[in-house]
Amino acid sequence: MAKVVAALRNHWKKSTFGACLLGWGGHWLYGRHCDNLLRRAACQEAQAFGNELIPPTMPLKKATVFLNPAACKGKARNLFEKNAAPILHLSGLDVTVVKTDYEGQAKKLLELMENTDLIIIAGGDGTVQEVITGLLRRADEAAFSKIPIGFIPLGKTCTLSHTLYPESTNQVQHITNATLAILKGETVSLDVLQIKGEKEQPVFAVSSLRWGSYRDAGVKASKYWYLGPLKTKAAHFFSTVKEWPQKHQAALMYVGPTERPPEEPEEKPPRPPLYVRLYRRLRSYWSPPKESPQEVTPEDWEELKLSTIELSIATRNRQLDLTRTEDFMDICIEAETVSKGEFVHRGSQKMRDPHTCPEGSQCIQASRCILQLPEGTEGSFGIDNEEYEAMPVEVKLLPRKLRFFCDPRMREQMLHAAVQ
C-alpha cells in the first residue's frame, strides 16, 4: 500500500489525469444507465396501450412518420430509432416511416400521401414547416387538415416543443415524453400563417416570419464557430462594421383582429330518425326558407410606412390562450434607433428567444396584412427558421387550423392559466 501511495505521489500529474478520466468515464456511464432506465419506463407505458383490446372488425390506426435524418447535425435518425421508434411500435400502431433525402422532399411526398390516422413529424422547425406546407397545399386540405399531428423534437431548433411539452434538460426524456403524448391523445388547436407571394405557391408556418438585421446576423453566427460562446456576439458585431445604421423600409397594410367563432364539437351529433329527416325534407321542399341577402362589411384596412431594424409577424402559439375571444397575429416593428452595443446585446437575446419584442417597439395585432417592399430589396425572410427570398407578401392568419398532440400536463396548465 505504501508503494502505491509513493508511486501516486511521485507521478502526481499522471495520477491527476487518470483520476479525472476515471471520474468523467463514471459520470458518462451513469448517464447512459439513467437514459436506459428512461427508455425502459417509456416502453412499459407504451406497452399498456398496445395491450388494449380492440374489436376484430376495427383496423389498426395508421401512423405516418416523416423523419428528417439530417436534423440535429445528422443525429436525428439514431435519436429516433433509439428513443421514439420502440415506443410507437409497442403501442399497437401501424407505423410507416418516411425518411426525407433532401430539402423540400416532404412537401412533394405530402401531395402523394394516402389516408392516414396520424401524421408524426420527427425533426426540427424546418421539417414541421415543410410538412404543414405540403399538407395545406393539397386540393383536399380541408379533410387532411383535420388529421391530428404529432411532433417529436429532434432538430436543433424546436419552437413548438415549448408549447406542447414540459421543459426538460434531458434529451432522452424530452423525446420519450413527446412520443408518449401522441399515444395519450390530448390535442390543442394551433394557428397557422399563410404567406403568399405574387407568383409562387403559398408557404405555411406555425411560428413566425422574421425580416431584419437580427435575423441576418444570427444566420451567420455558425461561421464564427471557432470563437465558442462568443460566436453570436461576434456575428452581430461584425454585422455593424459592414453596414451601419441598418434600416429596412417597407409599407404595411393590415386588418385588425377578428372575432373568434365558437369551436366546433369534435363528436358529431347522432343522426335523427328516418321520419324526422323525411319531414324536414318535405317541409323544405314545400316551403323553402327565404334567403335574406347577407351584408358584407368591407374590411377596414390601415396603412403604415415603416422603417425598422427588424420586423416580425408571429402567431400566438407560443403564449397559447384556449379561451381568448379574438384571433390575431402579433406584428412587432422594432425601432431603428439603437446603438451598436444595444444591437449586439439584443442580438444575443434574440438567438435565445426570437419572439422577444423589446421596449420601444410598435406592436400591432392583425388578422391579415400585406407587406410591400421597395424594388431591388435584398435579403431574406426567416419563416419558421427557414430562409426564403424577401419579396412582397400577403400574410393571413388561419386560426385553429391544425391539431397537434400535446402533453396532458401542458393542456391543464393552459386551462388553469385561462381560468385565473
VENTAUR-V445411 format. One record per backbone hydrogen bond with DSSP energy under -0.5 kcal/mol. CO is the residue of the C=O (numbers start at 1). NH is the residue of the N-H. If there is no record, write none. Layout:
co=CO nh=NH
co=CO nh=NH
This chain:
co=1 nh=5
co=2 nh=6
co=3 nh=7
co=4 nh=8
co=5 nh=9
co=6 nh=10
co=7 nh=11
co=9 nh=12
co=11 nh=15
co=12 nh=16
co=13 nh=17
co=14 nh=18
co=15 nh=19
co=16 nh=20
co=17 nh=21
co=18 nh=22
co=19 nh=23
co=20 nh=24
co=21 nh=25
co=22 nh=26
co=23 nh=27
co=24 nh=28
co=25 nh=29
co=26 nh=30
co=27 nh=31
co=28 nh=32
co=29 nh=33
co=30 nh=34
co=31 nh=35
co=32 nh=36
co=33 nh=37
co=34 nh=38
co=35 nh=39
co=36 nh=40
co=37 nh=41
co=38 nh=42
co=39 nh=43
co=40 nh=44
co=41 nh=45
co=42 nh=46
co=43 nh=47
co=44 nh=48
co=45 nh=49
co=46 nh=49
co=46 nh=50
co=47 nh=51
co=49 nh=52
co=55 nh=58
co=57 nh=59
co=61 nh=94
co=62 nh=117
co=62 nh=118
co=63 nh=65
co=63 nh=96
co=64 nh=66
co=64 nh=120
co=65 nh=67
co=65 nh=98
co=66 nh=122
co=67 nh=69
co=67 nh=100
co=68 nh=71
co=69 nh=76
co=69 nh=77
co=70 nh=74
co=71 nh=75
co=71 nh=76
co=72 nh=75
co=75 nh=79
co=76 nh=80
co=77 nh=81
co=78 nh=82
co=79 nh=83
co=79 nh=84
co=80 nh=84
co=80 nh=85
co=84 nh=88
co=85 nh=89
co=86 nh=90
co=87 nh=91
co=88 nh=93
co=89 nh=92
co=93 nh=95
co=94 nh=63
co=96 nh=65
co=96 nh=98
co=97 nh=99
co=98 nh=67
co=98 nh=100
co=100 nh=69
co=102 nh=105
co=104 nh=108
co=105 nh=109
co=106 nh=110
co=107 nh=111
co=108 nh=112
co=109 nh=112
co=109 nh=113
co=118 nh=64
co=119 nh=150
co=120 nh=66
co=120 nh=122
co=121 nh=123
co=121 nh=152
co=122 nh=68
co=123 nh=154
co=123 nh=155
co=124 nh=128
co=125 nh=129
co=126 nh=130
co=127 nh=131
co=128 nh=132
co=129 nh=133
co=130 nh=134
co=131 nh=135
co=132 nh=136
co=133 nh=137
co=135 nh=138
co=138 nh=141
co=140 nh=143
co=140 nh=144
co=141 nh=145
co=143 nh=146
co=144 nh=147
co=148 nh=119
co=149 nh=405
co=150 nh=121
co=151 nh=153
co=152 nh=123
co=152 nh=154
co=157 nh=125
co=158 nh=161
co=159 nh=162
co=160 nh=163
co=160 nh=164
co=161 nh=165
co=164 nh=407
co=169 nh=171
co=170 nh=174
co=171 nh=175
co=172 nh=176
co=173 nh=177
co=174 nh=178
co=175 nh=179
co=176 nh=180
co=177 nh=181
co=178 nh=182
co=179 nh=183
co=180 nh=184
co=181 nh=185
co=186 nh=406
co=188 nh=404
co=190 nh=401
co=190 nh=402
co=192 nh=194
co=192 nh=398
co=193 nh=195
co=193 nh=205
co=194 nh=196
co=194 nh=396
co=195 nh=203
co=196 nh=394
co=203 nh=195
co=205 nh=193
co=207 nh=315
co=208 nh=384
co=209 nh=313
co=210 nh=382
co=211 nh=311
co=212 nh=216
co=213 nh=217
co=214 nh=218
co=215 nh=219
co=216 nh=220
co=217 nh=220
co=218 nh=221
co=219 nh=222
co=220 nh=223
co=221 nh=224
co=222 nh=225
co=224 nh=227
co=225 nh=228
co=227 nh=230
co=228 nh=231
co=230 nh=234
co=231 nh=235
co=232 nh=236
co=233 nh=237
co=234 nh=238
co=235 nh=239
co=236 nh=240
co=237 nh=240
co=237 nh=241
co=238 nh=242
co=239 nh=243
co=245 nh=247
co=248 nh=308
co=249 nh=374
co=250 nh=306
co=251 nh=372
co=252 nh=304
co=253 nh=370
co=254 nh=302
co=255 nh=367
co=255 nh=368
co=256 nh=367
co=258 nh=327
co=273 nh=277
co=274 nh=278
co=275 nh=279
co=276 nh=280
co=277 nh=281
co=278 nh=282
co=279 nh=283
co=280 nh=284
co=281 nh=285
co=282 nh=286
co=283 nh=287
co=290 nh=292
co=294 nh=296
co=295 nh=297
co=299 nh=301
co=302 nh=254
co=304 nh=252
co=306 nh=250
co=308 nh=248
co=309 nh=213
co=310 nh=334
co=311 nh=211
co=312 nh=332
co=313 nh=209
co=314 nh=330
co=317 nh=320
co=320 nh=322
co=321 nh=324
co=325 nh=260
co=327 nh=258
co=329 nh=331
co=329 nh=366
co=330 nh=314
co=330 nh=332
co=331 nh=333
co=331 nh=364
co=332 nh=312
co=332 nh=334
co=333 nh=362
co=334 nh=309
co=336 nh=338
co=339 nh=343
co=340 nh=344
co=341 nh=345
co=342 nh=346
co=343 nh=347
co=344 nh=348
co=345 nh=349
co=346 nh=350
co=347 nh=351
co=348 nh=352
co=349 nh=353
co=353 nh=356
co=356 nh=358
co=358 nh=361
co=361 nh=363
co=362 nh=333
co=364 nh=331
co=364 nh=366
co=366 nh=329
co=367 nh=397
co=368 nh=255
co=369 nh=395
co=370 nh=253
co=370 nh=372
co=371 nh=373
co=371 nh=393
co=372 nh=251
co=374 nh=377
co=379 nh=390
co=381 nh=383
co=381 nh=388
co=382 nh=210
co=382 nh=384
co=383 nh=386
co=386 nh=383
co=388 nh=381
co=393 nh=371
co=394 nh=196
co=394 nh=396
co=395 nh=369
co=396 nh=194
co=397 nh=399
co=398 nh=192
co=398 nh=401
co=402 nh=190
co=402 nh=404
co=403 nh=149
co=404 nh=188
co=407 nh=410
co=407 nh=411
co=408 nh=412
co=409 nh=413
co=410 nh=414
co=411 nh=415
co=412 nh=416
co=413 nh=417
co=414 nh=418
co=415 nh=419
co=416 nh=420
